[in-house]
Amino acid sequence: MPAPESAPTRTLPFSRLLPDSVRTSTRVLAWLVLVSNVVIVGTGGLVRLTGSGMGCPNWPNCTEGSLVPTAALSWHSLIEFGNRTLTGVLIVIALLAFLSVVRLRASRPELFALTLANGLGIILQAVVGGVIVWLHLPPSLVGIHFVISAALVANAAAYIARVYGGAGPRRRAVSKGFAILTHVTSAAVAVTVLIGILLTGAGPHAGDDAAARNGLDPVLWQHIHAWPAYVTFALTVVLFVWSWRTPPSLRLQLFTGLLLAVELVQIGVGLWQARTGLPIALVNTHMVLAVSLVAAMTAVVMHLKTTDASAAPEAAAEASSGSLSSGSVRAH
């Protein structure tokens, strides 16, 4: 008696139209995810710096009964509505990026997870933005809004690194000391950005003339913000020099060099804006550079590991040395 035929696996009608491998289009979409998440920080900063935070006083509509700005509203409404519209662009890019890897969820689960996190993060960001408008721009929520943006940029940078990386288990490809220094530097970056957010909440650019401030002393917090920034810079210099002893295939020389370059520009812009009364253009540039710094730091962290065993000589040597040492102790 012939064995019964197994039932065919059911798939969605359109699933065969989706990519079943990482392609050029997948990588292009990954870059679009990163660029769009950085650009919206710039447009969101413009909303705040021009005092357009309440340009559209309702959400999700711009004004009561109208999704778009009306003739009765000012140019502030156009700026605020433009930023909201860009959120729609982010959602489309996020959806396309997710669909480009959805068939890879078994072979490349990290790509599936990162694109899913990006889409959910954008939705969360939109909800937080709506609450901020309803509550008339409280500085604490505005700060959280920026933290979410920075997290989305970090997620996008990690996604790019994994899109260009191989499948399979990853292992550390640098010495333990270099990895520790990298994570200490990333912690310094996080502290610098978070203190910068607190400083912004104390400054003059509230997004609206009636918006509250957090009450911190801006002059004092400028100095407090500078301390971790200079620590980050010093640590990055050491990282950059040390990176020339890491495997060239990891390209850590490139990524630590990029991190160092972003920090140099960021420090220059920060000093310039502080000495010129915080002009809008410089403050907005400083905000975009802050998330660019997060992206560059994420790239360095993501390249500490590799799926290529041949590119991990230092980590393997450490493990071998540890095994020999323990074996020697047992022998004696």
Secondary structure, DSSP 4 states (H G I P E B T S, - for coil): -PPPPPPPPP--TTGGGS-SS--HHHHHHHHHHHHHHHHHHHHHHHHHHTT-TTSS-SSSSSBTTBSS--TTS-HHHHHHHHHHHHHHHHHHHHHHHHHHHGGGTTT-HHHHHHHHHHHHHHHHHHHHHHHHHHTT--HHHHHHHHHHHHHHHHHHHHHHHHHHSPSS--EE-S-HHHHHHHHHHHHHHHHHHHHHHHHHHHSS--SSTT-------HHHHHHHHHHHHHHHHHHHHHHHHHHTTS-GGG-HHHHHHHHHHHHHHHHHHHHHHHHTT--HHHHHHHHHHHHHHHHHHHHHHHTTEES-GGG-HHHHHHHHHHHHHHHHHHH-
